[in-house]
Amino acid sequence: MKKSLFTLAFLFAVGVLHAQVKFEDKSPDALHELATKQGKLVFIDLYASWCPPCRMMERQVFSRKDVGEFMDQRFVAAKFDTDKPTGKELMKRYGKGSIPLYLVFDTQGELLGRIQGAADAETFMEDLRTIASRQKPAK
């Protein structure tokens, strides 16, 4: 009985992990390179561990299977803590206001758009679709 409960819990945990948005642990330059190879846009999440809206997005939006699949099809994603050097630099360069801040870049490094603050999953994905539609066609 204990073994079957453990197995069930393990399978559930694995399923939850696969359902989430996959955030790469790479530098912004490496993200652009990976996005170019995969033909995707770059998505950057600027957050802080102490930020309640950031934690809400993690729990209620980025953990959803539909959001994970949507993001995986279109973006190479990464998160940067604004209390650490890379996150501070990105916030200084692209931020105007508070966190969470989501940035979308094309493969040439051009900022296509930003999303400020938390939102429900449907609104968030619709905002990303709008930003992605600004991508210039490949030459």
Backbone as ProteinMPNN parsed JSONL, in Angstrom:
{"seq_chain_A": "MKKSLFTLAFLFAVGVLHAQVKFEDKSPDALHELATKQGKLVFIDLYASWCPPCRMMERQVFSRKDVGEFMDQRFVAAKFDTDKPTGKELMKRYGKGSIPLYLVFDTQGELLGRIQGAADAETFMEDLRTIASRQKPAK", "coords_chain_A": {"N_chain_A": [[0.827, -1.193, 0.0], [1.895, 1.28, 0.876], [3.927, 1.528, -1.0], [2.503, 1.775, -3.403], [1.163, 4.185, -2.968], [3.345, 5.906, -2.767], [4.364, 5.628, -5.371], [2.211, 6.659, -6.862], [2.184, 9.313, -5.885], [4.714, 10.124, -6.766], [4.428, 9.932, -9.585], [2.45, 11.852, -9.963], [3.839, 14.152, -9.144], [5.875, 14.22, -11.093], [4.3, 14.617, -13.352], [3.258, 17.159, -12.789], [5.617, 18.64, -12.865], [6.295, 18.432, -15.583], [4.241, 19.847, -16.669], [4.661, 22.494, -16.293], [5.88, 25.828, -17.085], [8.921, 25.855, -18.747], [11.792, 27.079, -17.567], [14.83, 28.281, -18.641], [18.222, 28.069, -17.504], [20.159, 30.173, -18.222], [22.341, 32.707, -19.616], [21.298, 35.987, -20.771], [22.362, 36.385, -23.409], [22.944, 33.738, -24.213], [20.363, 32.746, -24.215], [19.211, 34.142, -26.377], [20.71, 33.033, -28.432], [19.939, 30.311, -28.27], [17.193, 30.609, -28.782], [17.287, 31.514, -31.415], [18.313, 29.261, -32.732], [16.176, 27.518, -32.305], [14.073, 28.812, -33.474], [12.355, 30.484, -32.039], [10.836, 32.98, -29.881], [12.266, 35.096, -27.3], [11.562, 34.937, -23.897], [11.507, 36.695, -20.934], [11.336, 36.652, -17.473], [11.188, 38.917, -14.989], [11.601, 39.026, -11.632], [11.125, 38.84, -8.018], [11.956, 37.153, -5.005], [10.549, 37.985, -2.784], [8.238, 39.105, -3.709], [4.801, 39.28, -3.771], [2.873, 39.239, -6.056], [4.543, 38.047, -7.972], [5.012, 35.516, -6.913], [2.394, 34.573, -6.969], [1.947, 34.396, -9.731], [3.736, 32.354, -10.341], [2.612, 30.183, -8.934], [-0.097, 30.07, -9.87], [-0.206, 30.512, -12.632], [2.232, 29.931, -14.212], [2.508, 27.3, -13.485], [0.573, 25.858, -14.741], [-0.551, 23.401, -17.083], [-1.521, 24.041, -19.692], [-0.474, 26.609, -20.062], [2.252, 26.054, -19.888], [2.597, 24.415, -22.179], [1.827, 26.208, -24.199], [3.795, 28.221, -23.88], [6.143, 26.725, -24.34], [5.938, 26.084, -27.035], [6.351, 28.504, -28.315], [8.34, 30.112, -27.126], [11.66, 30.628, -25.749], [12.375, 30.537, -22.493], [13.331, 32.37, -19.524], [14.159, 33.168, -16.114], [14.915, 35.931, -14.059], [16.139, 37.128, -11.082], [15.482, 40.184, -9.63], [16.957, 41.119, -7.56], [19.462, 40.27, -7.916], [22.583, 40.439, -9.825], [22.236, 40.152, -12.832], [19.439, 40.317, -13.132], [18.978, 42.841, -11.939], [20.344, 44.501, -13.754], [18.885, 44.045, -16.151], [16.4, 45.004, -15.309], [17.009, 47.665, -14.832], [17.624, 48.455, -17.399], [15.318, 47.819, -18.989], [13.055, 48.042, -17.403], [10.245, 49.804, -16.215], [8.789, 50.749, -13.708], [7.135, 48.464, -11.605], [7.622, 45.04, -10.395], [6.015, 41.86, -10.974], [7.74, 41.759, -14.115], [7.543, 41.126, -17.487], [9.332, 40.349, -20.336], [9.557, 40.317, -23.872], [11.488, 39.291, -26.541], [12.692, 39.417, -29.924], [14.633, 37.233, -32.077], [16.761, 38.772, -32.841], [17.273, 40.334, -30.737], [15.653, 42.474, -30.353], [13.325, 44.292, -28.495], [10.093, 43.272, -28.278], [7.855, 43.617, -26.738], [6.35, 44.243, -23.478], [5.04, 42.98, -20.419], [3.462, 44.105, -17.632], [3.09, 43.331, -14.265], [0.843, 41.033, -12.533], [-1.436, 38.541, -13.86], [-4.384, 36.673, -14.831], [-4.219, 33.337, -16.247], [-5.361, 33.139, -18.874], [-5.563, 35.816, -19.751], [-2.866, 36.519, -19.617], [-1.703, 34.777, -21.555], [-3.028, 35.746, -23.834], [-2.048, 38.37, -23.927], [0.622, 37.755, -24.488], [0.324, 36.577, -27.016], [-0.47, 38.802, -28.496], [1.851, 40.404, -28.323], [3.713, 38.676, -29.569], [2.73, 38.703, -32.147], [3.793, 40.963, -33.203], [6.208, 40.376, -34.227], [8.564, 40.609, -36.786], [8.346, 39.304, -40.095], [10.481, 36.626, -41.153], [13.337, 37.148, -43.22]], "CA_chain_A": [[0.0, 0.0, 0.0], [2.775, 2.443, 0.94], [4.644, 1.614, -2.253], [1.614, 2.286, -4.442], [0.935, 5.606, -2.678], [4.575, 6.598, -3.148], [4.409, 5.625, -6.829], [1.192, 7.6, -7.31], [2.669, 10.652, -5.558], [5.836, 10.39, -7.651], [3.901, 10.168, -10.927], [1.77, 13.143, -9.926], [4.883, 15.181, -9.086], [6.505, 14.266, -12.409], [3.318, 15.23, -14.241], [3.208, 18.584, -12.49], [6.851, 19.239, -13.355], [6.24, 18.516, -17.032], [3.166, 20.734, -17.061], [5.051, 23.864, -16.011], [6.734, 26.566, -18.006], [10.325, 25.457, -18.59], [12.682, 28.236, -17.54], [16.231, 27.948, -18.859], [19.192, 28.664, -16.593], [21.179, 30.652, -19.163], [22.509, 34.156, -19.709], [20.47, 36.547, -21.846], [22.967, 36.122, -24.721], [22.743, 32.314, -24.515], [18.93, 32.592, -24.525], [19.0, 34.601, -27.75], [21.312, 32.03, -29.314], [19.064, 29.141, -28.251], [15.949, 30.972, -29.465], [17.573, 31.563, -32.845], [18.417, 27.875, -33.2], [14.874, 26.861, -32.232], [13.066, 29.61, -34.175], [11.384, 30.961, -31.045], [11.081, 34.262, -29.24], [12.843, 35.03, -25.957], [10.688, 35.422, -22.832], [12.244, 36.901, -19.682], [10.541, 36.955, -16.284], [11.921, 39.638, -13.955], [10.843, 38.762, -10.414], [11.869, 38.811, -6.75], [11.401, 36.131, -4.111], [9.692, 38.632, -1.786], [7.145, 39.761, -4.448], [3.579, 38.461, -3.778], [2.341, 38.95, -7.395], [5.465, 37.128, -8.653], [4.729, 34.174, -6.38], [1.071, 34.194, -7.469], [2.116, 33.972, -11.123], [4.414, 31.059, -10.3], [1.665, 29.161, -8.456], [-1.378, 29.983, -10.556], [-0.114, 30.647, -14.086], [3.346, 29.178, -14.781], [2.397, 25.882, -13.117], [-0.489, 25.23, -15.525], [-0.147, 22.623, -18.254], [-1.811, 24.773, -20.928], [0.479, 27.712, -20.166], [3.533, 25.425, -20.187], [2.596, 23.998, -23.58], [1.789, 27.448, -24.987], [5.114, 28.863, -23.799], [7.156, 25.862, -24.939], [5.807, 26.135, -28.498], [6.663, 29.815, -28.881], [9.369, 30.886, -26.435], [12.718, 30.15, -24.874], [12.074, 31.354, -21.318], [14.256, 32.41, -18.394], [13.769, 34.039, -15.005], [16.03, 36.619, -13.429], [15.802, 37.78, -9.812], [15.891, 41.592, -9.7], [17.868, 41.388, -6.45], [20.765, 39.726, -8.316], [23.166, 41.313, -10.864], [21.632, 40.127, -14.169], [18.084, 40.843, -12.999], [19.086, 44.289, -11.695], [20.744, 45.149, -15.007], [17.737, 43.993, -17.063], [15.358, 45.899, -14.781], [17.482, 49.034, -15.062], [17.596, 48.716, -18.835], [14.002, 47.662, -19.621], [11.952, 48.201, -16.462], [9.657, 51.101, -15.911], [7.732, 50.44, -12.759], [7.318, 47.411, -10.609], [7.655, 43.645, -10.824], [6.72, 41.172, -12.042], [7.848, 42.363, -15.435], [7.809, 40.093, -18.482], [9.868, 40.94, -21.557], [9.593, 39.422, -25.028], [12.44, 39.75, -27.542], [12.862, 38.57, -31.098], [15.946, 36.588, -32.076], [17.785, 39.791, -33.048], [17.422, 41.076, -29.494], [14.732, 43.612, -30.363], [12.218, 44.17, -27.545], [8.789, 43.314, -28.948], [6.852, 44.102, -25.804], [6.48, 43.931, -22.063], [3.81, 42.82, -19.631], [3.722, 44.56, -16.268], [2.172, 42.866, -13.238], [0.247, 39.698, -12.57], [-2.703, 38.388, -14.589], [-4.813, 35.273, -14.906], [-3.548, 32.616, -17.325], [-5.925, 33.448, -20.189], [-5.155, 37.186, -20.078], [-1.425, 36.477, -19.818], [-1.43, 34.169, -22.86], [-3.525, 36.654, -24.869], [-1.062, 39.453, -24.014], [1.798, 37.21, -25.18], [-0.039, 36.42, -28.441], [-0.444, 40.146, -29.079], [3.26, 40.792, -28.456], [4.344, 37.8, -30.564], [2.256, 39.082, -33.483], [4.608, 42.113, -33.641], [7.46, 39.857, -34.794], [8.685, 40.846, -38.229], [8.558, 38.059, -40.832], [11.875, 36.307, -41.496], [13.679, 37.552, -44.601]], "C_chain_A": [[0.874, 1.26, 0.0], [3.501, 2.64, -0.384], [3.756, 2.198, -3.353], [1.286, 3.763, -4.213], [2.155, 6.434, -3.078], [4.662, 6.713, -4.666], [3.418, 6.632, -7.398], [1.644, 9.043, -7.065], [3.812, 11.053, -6.486], [5.345, 10.723, -9.065], [3.173, 11.5, -11.006], [2.793, 14.271, -9.946], [5.573, 15.321, -10.434], [5.567, 14.932, -13.406], [3.218, 16.723, -14.034], [4.455, 19.266, -13.03], [6.818, 19.404, -14.864], [5.186, 19.504, -17.511], [3.554, 22.202, -16.935], [5.797, 24.499, -17.169], [8.168, 26.157, -17.701], [11.198, 26.704, -18.685], [14.12, 27.762, -17.657], [17.098, 28.663, -17.83], [20.383, 29.121, -17.428], [21.253, 32.173, -19.108], [21.575, 34.688, -20.802], [21.046, 36.289, -23.241], [22.762, 34.674, -25.146], [21.279, 32.034, -24.849], [18.651, 32.999, -25.966], [19.561, 33.594, -28.75], [20.431, 30.782, -29.415], [17.757, 29.418, -28.996], [16.146, 31.01, -30.981], [17.627, 30.159, -33.421], [17.06, 27.195, -33.269], [13.779, 27.622, -32.976], [11.974, 30.113, -33.256], [11.75, 32.359, -30.583], [11.702, 34.029, -27.869], [11.855, 35.66, -24.973], [11.522, 35.523, -21.561], [11.277, 37.351, -18.599], [11.469, 37.642, -15.292], [11.07, 39.608, -12.693], [11.729, 38.98, -9.19], [11.181, 37.806, -5.835], [10.424, 36.716, -3.103], [8.417, 39.227, -2.405], [5.884, 38.883, -4.472], [2.98, 38.224, -5.172], [3.231, 37.986, -8.188], [5.196, 35.695, -8.208], [3.369, 33.678, -6.862], [1.168, 33.703, -8.914], [2.767, 32.594, -11.178], [3.424, 29.942, -9.949], [0.475, 28.969, -9.389], [-1.305, 30.05, -12.086], [0.982, 29.744, -14.655], [3.294, 27.692, -14.45], [1.341, 25.139, -13.943], [0.042, 24.541, -16.774], [-0.367, 23.402, -19.546], [-0.846, 25.94, -21.13], [1.859, 27.156, -20.52], [3.641, 25.022, -21.649], [2.626, 25.204, -24.518], [3.169, 28.097, -25.043], [6.173, 28.03, -24.527], [7.118, 25.907, -26.464], [6.379, 27.417, -29.09], [7.913, 30.501, -28.332], [10.479, 30.022, -25.842], [12.616, 31.089, -23.671], [13.165, 31.268, -20.26], [13.717, 33.378, -17.359], [15.021, 34.672, -14.436], [15.52, 37.383, -12.21], [16.341, 39.204, -9.854], [16.766, 42.006, -8.519], [19.272, 40.852, -6.745], [21.266, 40.508, -9.534], [22.474, 41.308, -12.23], [20.223, 40.709, -14.135], [18.066, 42.349, -12.767], [19.388, 45.031, -12.987], [19.583, 45.165, -16.006], [16.63, 44.936, -16.606], [15.743, 47.358, -15.032], [17.34, 49.404, -16.539], [16.186, 48.739, -19.429], [12.814, 47.951, -18.714], [11.514, 49.638, -16.296], [8.502, 50.812, -14.969], [8.116, 49.289, -11.863], [7.396, 46.025, -11.255], [6.377, 42.966, -10.364], [6.669, 41.957, -13.35], [8.269, 41.257, -16.391], [8.207, 40.775, -19.779], [9.884, 39.893, -22.663], [10.475, 40.068, -26.092], [12.387, 38.841, -28.76], [14.291, 38.026, -31.091], [17.082, 37.57, -32.377], [18.011, 40.628, -31.797], [16.548, 42.31, -29.398], [13.582, 43.349, -29.386], [10.9, 44.327, -28.295], [7.707, 43.865, -28.031], [7.134, 43.676, -24.391], [5.097, 43.794, -21.444], [4.178, 43.17, -18.204], [2.659, 43.979, -15.343], [1.605, 41.478, -13.496], [-1.075, 39.719, -13.337], [-3.123, 36.93, -14.508], [-4.207, 34.657, -16.163], [-4.059, 33.014, -18.711], [-5.498, 34.839, -20.648], [-3.669, 37.221, -20.408], [-1.09, 35.903, -21.199], [-1.903, 35.074, -24.0], [-2.571, 37.836, -25.048], [0.186, 38.98, -24.754], [1.522, 37.013, -26.666], [0.034, 37.768, -29.153], [0.985, 40.608, -29.312], [3.941, 39.975, -29.545], [3.933, 38.182, -31.989], [3.038, 40.277, -34.038], [5.913, 41.669, -34.298], [7.457, 40.083, -36.298], [8.923, 39.5, -38.918], [10.056, 37.868, -41.152], [12.127, 36.656, -42.957], [14.275, 36.395, -45.354]], "O_chain_A": [[0.633, 2.19, -0.77], [3.675, 3.769, -0.842], [4.211, 3.023, -4.145], [1.146, 4.516, -5.177], [2.025, 7.517, -3.649], [4.996, 7.775, -5.19], [3.753, 7.378, -8.318], [1.501, 9.896, -7.942], [3.872, 12.195, -6.941], [5.804, 11.693, -9.669], [3.271, 12.202, -12.013], [2.631, 15.242, -10.685], [5.831, 16.44, -10.875], [6.011, 15.737, -14.225], [3.106, 17.479, -15.0], [4.366, 20.356, -13.595], [7.274, 20.426, -15.377], [5.241, 19.952, -18.656], [2.835, 23.069, -17.431], [6.271, 23.83, -18.087], [8.579, 26.116, -16.542], [11.325, 27.307, -19.751], [14.575, 26.937, -16.865], [16.741, 29.737, -17.345], [21.468, 28.543, -17.359], [20.34, 32.836, -18.615], [21.117, 33.928, -21.655], [20.288, 36.001, -24.168], [22.441, 34.405, -26.304], [20.989, 31.173, -25.679], [17.945, 32.298, -26.692], [18.956, 33.338, -29.791], [20.206, 30.259, -30.507], [17.271, 28.572, -29.746], [15.271, 30.588, -31.737], [17.052, 29.895, -34.478], [16.806, 26.395, -34.169], [12.661, 27.121, -33.096], [10.806, 30.165, -33.638], [12.842, 32.854, -30.863], [11.672, 32.917, -27.341], [11.373, 36.772, -25.188], [12.168, 34.556, -21.157], [10.507, 38.295, -18.778], [12.424, 37.035, -14.806], [9.945, 40.108, -12.686], [12.921, 39.266, -9.309], [9.964, 37.634, -5.893], [9.55, 36.001, -2.613], [7.598, 39.797, -1.683], [5.886, 37.841, -5.128], [2.601, 37.089, -5.462], [2.727, 37.197, -8.987], [5.158, 34.776, -9.027], [3.208, 32.489, -7.136], [0.541, 32.707, -9.277], [2.374, 31.758, -11.992], [3.405, 28.892, -10.591], [0.08, 27.838, -9.669], [-2.264, 29.674, -12.76], [0.7, 28.884, -15.489], [3.985, 26.901, -15.091], [1.233, 23.916, -13.849], [0.959, 25.032, -17.432], [0.511, 23.422, -20.409], [-0.448, 26.223, -22.26], [2.559, 27.724, -21.358], [4.666, 25.263, -22.287], [3.36, 25.215, -25.507], [3.65, 28.473, -26.112], [7.006, 28.578, -25.249], [8.156, 25.781, -27.113], [6.84, 27.424, -30.231], [8.485, 31.37, -28.99], [10.272, 28.862, -25.486], [12.756, 32.303, -23.818], [13.833, 30.244, -20.113], [12.936, 34.279, -17.666], [16.066, 34.027, -14.341], [14.587, 38.181, -12.306], [17.532, 39.407, -10.088], [17.264, 43.132, -8.486], [20.169, 40.971, -5.91], [20.476, 41.17, -10.208], [22.153, 42.38, -12.743], [19.852, 41.499, -15.003], [17.232, 43.056, -13.333], [18.775, 46.056, -13.286], [19.327, 46.189, -16.638], [15.995, 45.594, -17.43], [14.902, 48.178, -15.399], [16.978, 50.532, -16.875], [15.887, 49.581, -20.277], [11.689, 48.091, -19.193], [12.329, 50.558, -16.244], [7.363, 50.651, -15.406], [9.259, 49.159, -11.427], [7.258, 45.864, -12.468], [5.719, 43.456, -9.447], [5.725, 42.69, -13.645], [9.235, 40.538, -16.135], [7.51, 41.666, -20.264], [10.189, 38.726, -22.42], [10.261, 41.211, -26.495], [12.079, 37.653, -28.653], [15.067, 38.335, -30.187], [18.249, 37.231, -32.186], [18.848, 41.532, -31.796], [16.686, 43.103, -28.467], [12.941, 42.3, -29.447], [10.623, 45.378, -28.873], [6.758, 44.501, -28.489], [8.022, 42.866, -24.125], [4.128, 44.408, -21.889], [5.103, 42.592, -17.634], [1.464, 44.117, -15.603], [1.857, 40.852, -14.526], [-1.737, 40.751, -13.45], [-2.324, 36.06, -14.161], [-3.735, 35.376, -17.043], [-3.26, 33.206, -19.628], [-5.115, 35.022, -21.803], [-3.257, 37.876, -21.366], [-0.285, 36.48, -21.931], [-1.236, 35.156, -25.031], [-2.309, 38.26, -26.174], [0.747, 39.723, -25.56], [2.401, 37.258, -27.493], [0.538, 37.863, -30.272], [1.302, 41.143, -30.374], [4.674, 40.531, -30.363], [4.707, 38.001, -32.928], [2.946, 40.567, -35.23], [6.639, 42.489, -34.859], [6.48, 39.789, -36.987], [9.629, 38.648, -38.379], [10.783, 38.832, -41.388], [11.26, 36.486, -43.814], [14.625, 36.535, -46.526]]}, "name": "protein", "num_of_chains": 1, "seq": "MKKSLFTLAFLFAVGVLHAQVKFEDKSPDALHELATKQGKLVFIDLYASWCPPCRMMERQVFSRKDVGEFMDQRFVAAKFDTDKPTGKELMKRYGKGSIPLYLVFDTQGELLGRIQGAADAETFMEDLRTIASRQKPAK"}
